[in-house]
């Protein structure tokens, strides 16, 4: 059933790469709007999540009993966090800097963990993939280590990460033709 002998061109990875590169271009062209929009969207999602969680609390308590208090606390924290972010852009930007850093670190580590597959495509592809993943990890760790600086420079770092991840995704799409 899972005995495929040829990977072939990976259109999904290719389209992901294009989307990431386009996201990087948009982020660079609208830095202030990017940070404000990300903070605003995060705030809205947190508020909606908080309201939904609190609305479901009574029914959840009927099914789970004593453990429902964790959900109640989670819903309240989501709501408070969302409201704070709506009225405090700096706190939102700082939190977003951490969230994006963690996302990029995890993504880069996952890519590095799977880099071995690229050996089948050739040493050049493997090394290029490895270099891009390591560079993306370095950028991600810098973002995580300096959240205040990252909040100010997050737009450039975010665009750089999008470009690197996008370029790597396109690279994988073409390299997989040889696997």
PyMOL commands that set and color helices and strands:
alter all, ss='L'
color gray80, all
select helices_A, chain A and resi 11-29+31-87+89-113+115-121+123-145+147-178
alter helices_A, ss='H'
color red, helices_A
deselect
rebuild
show_as cartoon
